Amino acid sequence: MASCLAQTVDGYLVVQAPQPVDVSTCTAVLLSGPEYLVAANPVLRPLTMDQGVQISVAFMLLWAVAFVFRQLRLGYFSSAKEEVQP
């Protein structure tokens, strides 16, 4: 969770207690690692395990379908060559 920081008279940053609802009023905002990754690059968000499994299964299915089509193509052309040659 993001923590709101306030600057003291000496120039130090301290965590405000209690945390304000609106972080736009903070002097600085301290983010955790995952929060920073999401804020820094909103396109590449971290995946959950379920999302990772779904993507990997989709790639495996795509590969399997391509493999089947390749085998069918090789089988068709090899049988066509055998029929043409006496």
C-alpha positions, 0 to 999 in steps of 0.5 A: 500500500502506498504510504504518504510522507510529509516533510519536517522542518528539518527536511526529513521525510516522515510517514504521516499518521493517519494516512490521508485518503487523497495522496495528492496532498502528500509531499511524497508517496512511498510505493512498494515494488509491485505498486511501482511497476504498475505505476511506471509501466501501466501496459505491462502489469504483473500477471497472476498465476491463473493469467500466466497459465492461460497464456501458456496453454494458449501458446501450447494449443497454437503450437499443437494446431500448427504442428498438426497442419504441418503434418497434414501438409507434409503427408499430402505433398509426400503422397502426391509425389508418390502418385506422380512418379511411376 
